[in-house]
Amino acid sequence: MRDLVKGPDGSWVAVEKPQEDGSSQPWAGCWQGPHHVFFGHDAKRRLQNTPYATGLDTGCVYGGELTACVLPPLSELQHSTSYAIAAATQSAVSLGRFPEGTGHNKATSVHQLDETAPTLFQLKGSFVSVPSARVYSEPGKQKADGPAAAPAGS
């Protein structure tokens, strides 16, 4: 699944390829979190950086680049996330999304609110890419029994 189309009832339906009539959308742009998803295997679109999904396939095997998302050390990441959750919780309480004293698990509830989940930017994530040493496979060409194998000695 790489794209989605709206079904007759308004729900999303998965499709493997973009529709020729332009009715499909890349699934990453439709994903509304709150969890951030990193994914690959969509080299045609290259780097996809949406609020809740990041496609890291930048076509290294086809001569493009190898791309990674680098996050701070876990201890810093936990502090950043806790800080972002605390700020979002305070904001949600002040907006009346869940009243104080109701017994809600505020951290869990906040993560369920799309606009308050920490973003990749807030977590201080960055992208690093290095160029491919060579073309390992021509786009669209595969062996009959599966993906192209790397040349001997690579």
Buried (B, 14 or more C-beta within 10 A) or exposed (E): EBBBBEEEEEEBEEBEEBEEEEEBBBBBBBBEBBEBEEBEEBBEBBBBEBBBBBBBBBBBBBBBBBBEBEBBEEEEBEEBBEEBBEBBBEBBBEEEBBEEEEEBEBEEBBBEBEEBBBBBEBBEBEBEBEEBEEEBBEEEEEEEEEEEEEEEEE
